[in-house]
Amino acid sequence: MILFELHFQVEPDKRAAFESAFAEVFAPAISRQKGFQSLKLLRLYAPEVIAEIQASATEYQYQINFTFESEAARRVWATSPDHDVAWPKLSALTSKFFWRGYDLLAAK
């Protein structure tokens, strides 16, 4: 199994639209793909909480984590017509983004 992380910088005035695009477009598109396992949208804590707990600084406010049964299955998603619709709707609402992939070694 693999875990893929997408990190996004989203301006404050676009955050509601970003969250809606995730829920209404991205999540349905990815969840119907063969080999798809799980999906999570994470939003960074508020700045005052980050300061209070002395967390590491980052310029990325959102993260999407998803798992697929294999990297091959994720690559099929990445070249699918669903991806060609969902990814531009999400990425257009961001200032910056990057991604990482991992082999998932253990999960509960």
N, C-alpha and C positions, 0 to 999 in steps of 0.2 A: 504494500500500500504506500501511496505517496501523499505528502501534505504540501500544498502550494500556498504561499503567502503573497498577497498583494497589499502594498502600502500606498496610501494616498494623502496628498496635501490638498485640502479643500477649503476654499475661502468661506468665511462665516455666512455670507449671503447665499451660498450655494449648498449648504449642508442639508437643508430640508429636501431639496431636489435630489441630492445625491442619495439620501436614505430612501426616498421614494423610488428612484430608478433601480436601486438594489432590490427592493421588495417587489416591485411591479414588473421589472424586465429581467434583471440579471438572475435572480434566484429561480424564477420559473424556467428560464432557458437552460441553466446549468443542471438543475435537478432532474431534468428528463433525459440526460445523457447516459449512454451505456457506460457502466463502470463507476458512475458517480456514487459517493458514499455519504458525505456530510458537507455542511456549509455553515459558516459563522460570519457575522458582521460585528466588528468591534469598534467602539469609539473611545478615544483616549479620555482619561479623566479630565475634569476641569483644571485650569492652571493652578488654582489655589490648593486643590487636593494634591496635584503633582508636587508643588512646593512643600506642602505639609509632610508628605511621606518621603521627600527627598529622592524622587524618581529621576531617572536619566531624562535629559531633555531630548526632544525630537521635533522635527518640523512636520511630521506626518500625523494627522488626527484620526485617521481611519485605517483599519486593516480588515481584509477579507481572508479568511482561511477556508480552504476546501480540501477534501480528500477524494482521491480516485483509487480504484483498485490497482492501477498501474500508471506509470508515466506514459505508456503507449495510449491508454484510454484518455488521459488528459490531453495529449496531442491531437487526438481525434476531435475532442471538444474544441480545442484552440483553432481548428481549421473548419469548423462546422458553420452552416448558415445561421444557426442560433447565436453562436459567438459573434459572427459578423454583424448582427443586429445589437446584441446586448453590450458588448465591450465598448463600442463608440458612444453609446448613450451614457455609460458610466464614466468613461475616461474624459469625455468632453466637459464634465462638471468639475474637473480637478485641475490644479496648477502643476502638480508633479506627481509621478508615481514610479514605483519599481516593484519587482517581484523576486521571489526566491523559491526554490524547490527543495524538498527534503525527502529522503527515504524515511518512512515512519517505522521506527523500531519497536515501539511499545505504546500501548494505549489501554485505558480502562473503560 
